[in-house]
Amino acid sequence: MLNRRNFLTAAIGVAAAGTLAACAKEDGGSSTSSGGSKTITLGFSQVGSESGWRSANTDSVKSAAKEAGYNLKFSDAQQKQENQISAIRSYIAQKVDVIAFSPVVVTGWDAVLKEAKAAKIPVVLTDRSVETSDQSLYVTLVGSDFTDEGRRAARILEKVLTKAGHKGAVKIAQLEGTTGAAPAIERAKGFKEVMDADHADDWKIVVSQTGDFTRAGGKQVMAAFLQSNPDVNVLFAHNDDMAIGAIQSIEAAGKKPGKDILIVSIDGVKDGFVAMSEGKINAIVECNPLLGPQLMDVVKKVKNGESVERWIKTKEGDYMQDQAKAALPSRKY
């Protein structure tokens, strides 16, 4: 994972930048100035558009950058790490002021982050974390505590089971997020922590597989789950979109989501709240995608050389089914 670069990197990066469009969708803004001061240019690489949460996150970043008057260079990685790496190298070649990205997976970033550090371009992580050999390769993370979201999902499942009057074994099907992605790893970890500590005798994850954070994935994998394990009575989905896809397969199998199979998911997108208001999802752990304003504030501070916290966490809540209808009209995503 080590990569040693010198001044030739810039020349190579410029030549490579022209090919970026072939592997990722990129929108470049025009540089403007106000009051004689140089406009901050932010290069942002997004994971993709795999879910309603991600779309809301993208909209938040774009609108916040516009509101702040930043020159935003945006790239959609289409859920491919190689596209993000290409985008980051393009931003380095373009000499942007700050690079921000939401990493597709946890590992494999050291080389390109070392290139950004060598170019003296600070890097800010959004939404997801990375594992690096050198913690100085990025300045801060703006995002949620995914491990705690997993713990919260387990705790709210306790409430769901009590409210449903469930007795006996809890047979859990788990729809995991994208393999290797921080939220998938950490949400599973947090949920299992609570399960192992307090429910080792009565809770069991009988089947677990990635649905890649998509509705189509959730639908397909849940259909397979029900064939191999027709007696599952709880679904823990790492995001609402997979839960919504799974609901289709549960109904196709002649079962009632929210009753025959209790469902807890994470995110809090509007469609998830609609499903909860219809009684099909029992509880949702919120993961707030509206990170744009926080990110722009951090970018400004970083650009100005100000110190920032290593991890800037977002504020979130948890919702039971009986709260859905009242909360739905105020949902912003």
C-alpha positions as CSV (number, residue, x, y, z in Angstrom):
1,M,0.0,0.0,0.0
2,L,3.0,2.2,0.1
3,N,3.4,4.6,-2.9
4,R,6.3,7.1,-3.3
5,R,5.7,10.1,-5.4
6,N,7.7,13.1,-6.5
7,F,7.1,16.1,-8.7
8,L,6.5,13.8,-11.7
9,T,3.2,12.9,-10.0
10,A,1.7,16.2,-10.9
11,A,2.5,15.8,-14.5
12,I,1.2,12.3,-14.6
13,G,-1.9,13.3,-12.7
14,V,-2.7,16.1,-15.2
15,A,-2.5,13.6,-18.1
16,A,-4.6,11.1,-16.2
17,A,-7.3,13.6,-15.2
18,G,-8.6,13.8,-18.7
19,T,-9.6,10.1,-18.6
20,L,-11.5,10.4,-15.3
21,A,-14.9,10.8,-17.0
22,A,-14.6,7.3,-18.4
23,C,-14.7,5.7,-15.0
24,A,-16.7,8.2,-12.9
25,K,-19.2,11.0,-13.3
26,E,-17.7,14.3,-12.4
27,D,-19.2,17.8,-12.2
28,G,-16.7,20.7,-12.1
29,G,-17.7,24.1,-10.9
30,S,-16.4,27.4,-12.2
31,S,-14.0,29.4,-10.0
32,T,-15.3,32.7,-8.8
33,S,-14.2,35.3,-6.3
34,S,-16.0,37.6,-4.0
35,G,-14.6,40.8,-2.5
36,G,-11.1,40.0,-3.9
37,S,-10.6,36.9,-1.8
38,K,-9.9,33.5,-3.4
39,T,-12.9,31.2,-3.5
40,I,-12.4,27.9,-1.8
41,T,-12.3,25.0,-4.2
42,L,-13.5,21.7,-2.7
43,G,-13.0,18.4,-4.5
44,F,-15.7,15.9,-3.3
45,S,-15.9,12.2,-4.2
46,Q,-19.2,10.6,-3.4
47,V,-19.7,6.8,-3.1
48,G,-22.5,6.7,-5.6
49,S,-26.3,6.9,-5.5
50,E,-27.2,3.5,-4.1
51,S,-29.9,4.6,-1.8
52,G,-32.3,7.4,-0.7
53,W,-29.9,8.2,2.1
54,R,-27.0,8.7,-0.3
55,S,-29.1,10.9,-2.6
56,A,-30.1,13.1,0.3
57,N,-26.4,13.3,1.4
58,T,-25.3,14.4,-2.1
59,D,-28.0,17.1,-2.3
60,S,-27.0,18.4,1.1
61,V,-23.3,18.6,0.1
62,K,-24.1,20.4,-3.2
63,S,-26.6,22.9,-1.7
64,A,-24.4,23.7,1.2
65,A,-21.4,24.3,-1.1
66,K,-23.5,26.6,-3.2
67,E,-24.7,28.4,-0.1
68,A,-21.2,28.8,1.2
69,G,-20.0,30.2,-2.2
70,Y,-17.5,27.4,-2.7
71,N,-16.3,26.1,-6.0
72,L,-17.4,22.4,-5.8
73,K,-15.8,19.7,-8.0
74,F,-18.1,16.7,-7.6
75,S,-17.5,13.1,-8.6
76,D,-19.8,10.1,-8.4
77,A,-17.7,7.0,-7.9
78,Q,-20.6,4.6,-8.8
79,Q,-19.6,2.4,-5.8
80,K,-16.1,1.6,-7.2
81,Q,-13.0,2.4,-5.1
82,E,-10.9,2.7,-8.2
83,N,-13.1,5.6,-9.4
84,Q,-12.7,7.4,-6.1
85,I,-8.9,7.0,-6.3
86,S,-8.9,8.4,-9.8
87,A,-11.1,11.3,-8.7
88,I,-8.8,12.2,-5.8
89,R,-5.8,12.1,-8.0
90,S,-7.6,14.4,-10.4
91,Y,-8.3,16.8,-7.6
92,I,-4.6,16.7,-6.6
93,A,-3.6,17.5,-10.2
94,Q,-6.1,20.4,-10.2
95,K,-4.6,21.7,-6.9
96,V,-7.9,22.1,-5.1
97,D,-7.8,23.6,-1.7
98,V,-9.4,20.7,0.2
99,I,-10.4,17.1,-0.7
100,A,-13.4,15.4,0.9
101,F,-14.7,12.0,0.2
102,S,-17.0,9.3,1.6
103,P,-15.0,6.1,1.1
104,V,-16.6,3.1,-0.6
105,V,-14.6,0.7,1.6
106,V,-12.4,1.0,4.7
107,T,-9.0,-0.1,3.4
108,G,-6.7,0.7,0.4
109,W,-6.4,4.4,0.7
110,D,-2.8,5.0,2.0
111,A,-1.2,5.5,-1.4
112,V,-3.5,8.2,-2.7
113,L,-3.8,9.9,0.7
114,K,0.0,10.1,0.8
115,E,-0.1,11.8,-2.6
116,A,-2.5,14.4,-1.2
117,K,-0.4,15.0,1.8
118,A,2.7,15.4,-0.4
119,A,0.8,18.0,-2.4
120,K,-0.2,19.7,0.9
121,I,-3.9,19.3,0.3
122,P,-5.8,18.5,3.5
123,V,-8.3,15.6,3.3
124,V,-11.6,15.4,5.2
125,L,-13.6,12.2,5.5
126,T,-17.4,12.3,5.4
127,D,-19.9,9.7,6.6
128,R,-17.4,6.8,6.5
129,S,-14.0,6.1,8.1
130,V,-10.9,4.5,6.7
131,E,-8.0,2.4,8.1
132,T,-4.6,3.9,7.4
133,S,-1.0,3.3,8.5
134,D,-0.7,7.0,9.3
135,Q,-3.5,8.9,11.0
136,S,-2.1,12.2,9.8
137,L,-3.2,11.4,6.2
138,Y,-6.6,12.9,6.9
139,V,-7.6,15.8,9.2
140,T,-11.0,14.8,10.5
141,L,-14.1,12.6,10.0
142,V,-17.6,14.3,9.7
143,G,-20.2,11.6,10.3
144,S,-22.0,9.1,12.4
145,D,-20.9,6.5,15.0
146,F,-21.8,3.3,13.1
147,T,-20.9,1.0,15.9
148,D,-23.2,2.9,18.2
149,E,-25.9,2.7,15.6
150,G,-25.6,-1.1,15.7
151,R,-25.9,-1.0,19.5
152,R,-29.0,1.3,19.2
153,A,-30.6,-1.1,16.7
154,A,-30.2,-3.9,19.2
155,R,-31.6,-1.9,22.1
156,I,-34.6,-0.7,20.1
157,L,-35.2,-4.3,19.0
158,E,-35.6,-5.1,22.7
159,K,-38.4,-2.6,22.8
160,V,-39.9,-3.9,19.6
161,L,-40.0,-7.5,20.9
162,T,-41.5,-6.4,24.2
163,K,-44.2,-4.3,22.5
164,A,-45.0,-7.3,20.2
165,G,-45.3,-9.6,23.2
166,H,-42.8,-11.9,21.6
167,K,-41.9,-15.1,23.5
168,G,-39.3,-17.6,22.8
169,A,-36.3,-17.7,20.4
170,V,-35.4,-14.7,18.3
171,K,-34.2,-15.9,14.9
172,I,-32.6,-12.9,13.2
173,A,-31.9,-12.4,9.5
174,Q,-29.3,-9.7,8.9
175,L,-29.1,-7.7,5.7
176,E,-25.6,-6.3,5.6
177,G,-24.4,-3.3,3.8
178,T,-21.6,-3.3,1.1
179,T,-18.9,-5.7,2.0
180,G,-15.9,-3.9,3.4
181,A,-17.7,-0.6,4.0
182,A,-17.4,1.0,7.4
183,P,-21.2,1.1,8.1
184,A,-21.6,-2.5,7.3
185,I,-18.7,-3.6,9.5
186,E,-19.4,-1.4,12.4
187,R,-23.2,-1.7,12.5
188,A,-22.9,-5.5,12.6
189,K,-20.2,-5.2,15.3
190,G,-22.3,-2.9,17.5
191,F,-25.4,-5.1,17.2
192,K,-23.5,-8.2,18.0
193,E,-21.9,-6.6,21.1
194,V,-25.3,-6.1,22.7
195,M,-26.6,-9.5,21.5
196,D,-23.6,-11.4,22.9
197,A,-23.7,-9.5,26.2
198,D,-27.4,-9.6,27.0
199,H,-29.1,-12.1,24.7
200,A,-26.7,-14.9,24.1
201,D,-29.4,-17.5,25.2
202,D,-32.3,-16.2,23.2
203,W,-31.1,-14.2,20.1
204,K,-29.4,-15.8,17.2
205,I,-28.4,-14.5,13.8
206,V,-29.4,-17.5,11.7
207,V,-28.5,-16.0,8.3
208,S,-26.5,-12.9,7.2
209,Q,-25.6,-11.6,3.8
210,T,-24.9,-8.4,2.0
211,G,-27.7,-6.6,0.1
212,D,-25.2,-3.9,-1.0
213,F,-27.3,-1.1,0.6
214,T,-29.8,-1.3,-2.3
215,R,-33.5,-2.1,-2.5
216,A,-32.9,-4.6,-5.3
217,G,-30.3,-6.3,-3.2
218,G,-32.5,-6.4,-0.1
219,K,-35.4,-7.9,-2.1
220,Q,-33.2,-10.6,-3.7
221,V,-31.3,-11.6,-0.6
222,M,-34.4,-11.7,1.6
223,A,-36.2,-14.0,-0.9
224,A,-33.2,-16.4,-0.6
225,F,-33.3,-16.0,3.2
226,L,-36.9,-17.0,3.4
227,Q,-36.3,-20.1,1.3
228,S,-33.3,-21.3,3.4
229,N,-34.7,-20.1,6.8
230,P,-38.5,-19.8,6.6
231,D,-38.8,-19.5,10.4
232,V,-36.9,-16.2,10.8
233,N,-39.0,-13.8,12.9
234,V,-36.7,-10.7,13.0
235,L,-35.0,-8.8,10.2
236,F,-32.1,-6.4,11.0
237,A,-31.4,-4.3,7.9
238,H,-28.3,-2.1,7.8
239,N,-30.3,0.5,5.9
240,D,-33.9,1.4,5.1
241,D,-33.6,0.7,1.4
242,M,-32.7,-2.9,1.9
243,A,-35.5,-3.2,4.4
244,I,-38.0,-1.8,1.9
245,G,-36.8,-4.3,-0.7
246,A,-37.0,-7.1,1.8
247,I,-40.6,-6.2,2.6
248,Q,-41.6,-7.0,-1.0
249,S,-40.1,-10.5,-0.7
250,I,-41.7,-11.0,2.7
251,E,-45.1,-10.1,1.3
252,A,-44.5,-12.3,-1.8
253,A,-43.9,-15.2,0.6
254,G,-47.4,-14.6,2.2
255,K,-46.0,-13.2,5.4
256,K,-46.8,-9.8,7.1
257,P,-43.8,-7.5,7.5
258,G,-43.9,-5.9,10.9
259,K,-45.9,-8.7,12.4
260,D,-44.8,-12.1,11.2
261,I,-41.3,-10.8,10.8
262,L,-40.4,-7.8,13.0
263,I,-38.1,-5.3,11.2
264,V,-35.5,-2.9,12.6
265,S,-33.5,-0.8,10.1
266,I,-31.1,2.1,10.1
267,D,-31.1,5.4,8.3
268,G,-34.4,7.2,8.6
269,V,-35.2,8.1,5.0
270,K,-38.7,9.3,4.2
271,D,-39.7,6.1,2.5
272,G,-38.6,4.2,5.6
273,F,-40.9,6.3,7.7
274,V,-43.8,5.7,5.2
275,A,-43.2,1.9,5.6
276,M,-43.1,2.4,9.4
277,S,-46.3,4.4,9.4
278,E,-47.9,1.5,7.4
279,G,-46.9,-0.9,10.1
280,K,-44.3,-2.7,7.9
281,I,-41.1,-1.5,9.7
282,N,-41.2,-1.6,13.5
283,A,-38.4,0.7,14.4
284,I,-35.7,2.9,12.7
285,V,-32.4,4.1,14.0
286,E,-31.6,7.4,12.4
287,C,-28.4,8.1,10.5
288,N,-28.5,11.7,9.5
289,P,-27.3,12.3,5.8
290,L,-27.6,16.1,6.0
291,L,-23.8,16.6,6.5
292,G,-23.3,19.4,4.0
293,P,-23.4,22.4,6.3
294,Q,-21.1,20.7,8.9
295,L,-18.7,19.8,6.1
296,M,-18.5,23.3,4.6
297,D,-17.8,24.7,8.1
298,V,-15.0,22.2,8.6
299,V,-13.6,22.8,5.1
300,K,-13.4,26.6,5.8
301,K,-11.6,25.9,9.1
302,V,-9.2,23.4,7.6
303,K,-8.4,25.8,4.7
304,N,-7.6,28.6,7.2
305,G,-5.4,26.3,9.2
306,E,-7.7,26.2,12.3
307,S,-7.8,23.1,14.5
308,V,-10.8,20.9,14.4
309,E,-11.9,17.8,16.3
310,R,-10.7,14.5,15.1
311,W,-14.3,13.2,14.8
312,I,-17.2,15.5,14.4
313,K,-20.3,13.4,15.1
314,T,-23.8,14.0,13.9
315,K,-26.9,14.3,16.1
316,E,-29.5,11.5,15.5
317,G,-32.6,9.9,17.1
318,D,-34.4,6.6,17.3
319,Y,-38.0,6.0,16.3
320,M,-40.6,3.4,17.1
321,Q,-43.6,2.6,14.9
322,D,-46.1,4.7,16.9
323,Q,-43.9,7.8,16.3
324,A,-43.8,7.5,12.5
325,K,-46.9,9.3,11.5
326,A,-46.2,12.3,13.6
327,A,-42.5,12.5,12.5
328,L,-43.2,11.9,8.8
329,P,-44.3,15.4,7.7
330,S,-41.1,17.0,9.1
331,R,-38.6,14.5,7.6
332,K,-36.3,16.4,5.3
333,Y,-34.9,13.4,3.4
